[in-house]
Amino acid sequence: MQIQPFRLERFFAKYEFNAPYLLCCSDCEAMSIGDLFKMEPEAETEFKDLWLGYTESQGHPLLREEIAKLYNGVSPDQVLVHTGAEEAIFNTMNAMLQPGDHVIVQFPCYQSLAEVAQAIGCEVSFWRLEDGPAWKLDFDYLSDQINAQTKLIIVNSPHNPTGYQMTGDEYNQVIELARQNGICVFSDEVYRFLEYEVSDRLPSICEIDENGIALGVMSKSFGLPGLRIGWIVTRNKETYHRLASFKDYTTICNSAPSEFLSILGLKNKEKLFERNLSIIAKNLGLLDVFFERHEDRFSWVRPKAGPIAFPGFKQGKIAEFCNDLVQQAGVLLVPGSLYDPSYNNFRIGFGRANMQEALEKLEDYLAN
């Protein structure tokens, strides 16, 4: 397979661990193993006694049991654990697609959701969110793009990088179109449970579509990216078998310590969600004030879920602005041009506890 460089990850490789103020991260505030153990003190002793042998390829039974509890009507044997969401995406595309297939992907998107399919030899149609006073989707475009070779429709809601959340009616339109045409829906749900209003939360694709594939991870809503644990859930037995068989050629099985700590995190999921939503709410209030104060420079569409948004830049080229900002002030934003040259937007992240300090540095830069 010949695959293009991952632009976002190459960008982070250059700046993420050098820039002092990260104002673009897509995850929530992480914690130490010690902080996690405080939620269940007896787990520390169990962790020290953990056997460091091979683990089950589909994931530890207790881990799959805890993941299954995130969904209605899902059993542990319908959960397949991976090393992060990236492996789950890569394996799913390779297990489900072949050269000549057609894929429709909601866009902008995490690059691998489109790039892996293109590297396989698939045609990819980009279902763009339309910018304006609010982000919106063109369902006529989605319907028009479907053809006999369409095998996957890839959606992401809550959405990275805009913070857009589909309505229930929009979500049902996607599912109905897929069913009518025998297409599988792959749903990137890594920000699920970070909706600002619980009433905005959508059911998982695996709950309402027997052929759908749901993607989850410990990195985003849980704020535990260092564990590198992700998963897919599907009720389709054939799909599950194909994905499990392909995983035999990648990681085979997962890290035993990561699985143990993920079980601990999942058992305390409500505490983690509450903590992360509290940080997001505080930071979002600061951003509302900031963007109102700088409406001459930026356009602001307030997100509905998650720790990221995609403001527009009105005064020049976004790549130049972001490059100068990190060089002069040490503040890192992700230029939208990394997603596509047409985007004069930037990704801003507000799930970290030190966002106010980073925002103050951005204010100082703008003032000077």
Rosetta blueprint (number, residue, H / E / L):
1 M L
2 Q L
3 I L
4 Q L
5 P L
6 F L
7 R H
8 L H
9 E H
10 R H
11 F H
12 F H
13 A H
14 K H
15 Y H
16 E L
17 F L
18 N L
19 A L
20 P L
21 Y E
22 L E
23 L L
24 C L
25 C L
26 S L
27 D L
28 C L
29 E L
30 A L
31 M L
32 S L
33 I H
34 G H
35 D H
36 L H
37 F H
38 K H
39 M H
40 E L
41 P L
42 E L
43 A H
44 E H
45 T H
46 E H
47 F H
48 K H
49 D L
50 L L
51 W L
52 L L
53 G L
54 Y L
55 T L
56 E L
57 S L
58 Q L
59 G L
60 H L
61 P H
62 L H
63 L H
64 R H
65 E H
66 E H
67 I H
68 A H
69 K L
70 L L
71 Y L
72 N L
73 G L
74 V L
75 S L
76 P H
77 D H
78 Q H
79 V E
80 L E
81 V E
82 H E
83 T L
84 G H
85 A H
86 E H
87 E H
88 A H
89 I H
90 F H
91 N H
92 T H
93 M H
94 N H
95 A H
96 M H
97 L L
98 Q L
99 P L
100 G L
101 D L
102 H E
103 V E
104 I E
105 V E
106 Q E
107 F E
108 P L
109 C L
110 Y L
111 Q L
112 S H
113 L H
114 A H
115 E H
116 V H
117 A H
118 Q H
119 A H
120 I H
121 G L
122 C L
123 E E
124 V E
125 S E
126 F E
127 W E
128 R E
129 L E
130 E E
131 D L
132 G L
133 P L
134 A L
135 W L
136 K E
137 L E
138 D L
139 F H
140 D H
141 Y H
142 L H
143 S H
144 D H
145 Q H
146 I L
147 N L
148 A L
149 Q L
150 T E
151 K E
152 L E
153 I E
154 I E
155 V E
156 N E
157 S L
158 P L
159 H L
160 N L
161 P L
162 T L
163 G L
164 Y L
165 Q L
166 M L
167 T L
168 G H
169 D H
170 E H
171 Y H
172 N H
173 Q H
174 V H
175 I H
176 E H
177 L H
178 A H
179 R H
180 Q H
181 N L
182 G L
183 I L
184 C E
185 V E
186 F E
187 S E
188 D E
189 E L
190 V L
191 Y L
192 R L
193 F L
194 L L
195 E E
196 Y L
197 E L
198 V H
199 S H
200 D H
201 R L
202 L L
203 P L
204 S L
205 I H
206 C H
207 E H
208 I H
209 D L
210 E L
211 N L
212 G L
213 I E
214 A E
215 L E
216 G E
217 V E
218 M L
219 S L
220 K L
221 S L
222 F L
223 G L
224 L L
225 P H
226 G H
227 L H
228 R L
229 I L
230 G E
231 W E
232 I E
233 V E
234 T L
235 R L
236 N L
237 K H
238 E H
239 T H
240 Y H
241 H H
242 R H
243 L H
244 A H
245 S H
246 F H
247 K H
248 D L
249 Y L
250 T L
251 T L
252 I L
253 C L
254 N L
255 S L
256 A H
257 P H
258 S H
259 E H
260 F H
261 L H
262 S H
263 I H
264 L H
265 G H
266 L H
267 K H
268 N L
269 K H
270 E H
271 K H
272 L H
273 F H
274 E H
275 R H
276 N H
277 L H
278 S H
279 I H
280 I H
281 A H
282 K H
283 N H
284 L H
285 G H
286 L H
287 L H
288 D H
289 V H
290 F H
291 F H
292 E H
293 R H
294 H L
295 E L
296 D L
297 R L
298 F E
299 S E
300 W L
301 V L
302 R L
303 P L
304 K L
305 A E
306 G L
307 P L
308 I E
309 A E
310 F L
311 P L
312 G E
313 F E
314 K L
315 Q L
316 G L
317 K L
318 I H
319 A H
320 E H
321 F H
322 C H
323 N H
324 D H
325 L H
326 V H
327 Q H
328 Q H
329 A H
330 G L
331 V E
332 L E
333 L L
334 V E
335 P E
336 G H
337 S H
338 L H
339 Y L
340 D L
341 P L
342 S L
343 Y L
344 N L
345 N E
346 F E
347 R E
348 I E
349 G E
350 F L
351 G L
352 R L
353 A L
354 N L
355 M H
356 Q H
357 E H
358 A H
359 L H
360 E H
361 K H
362 L H
363 E H
364 D H
365 Y H
366 L H
367 A H
368 N L
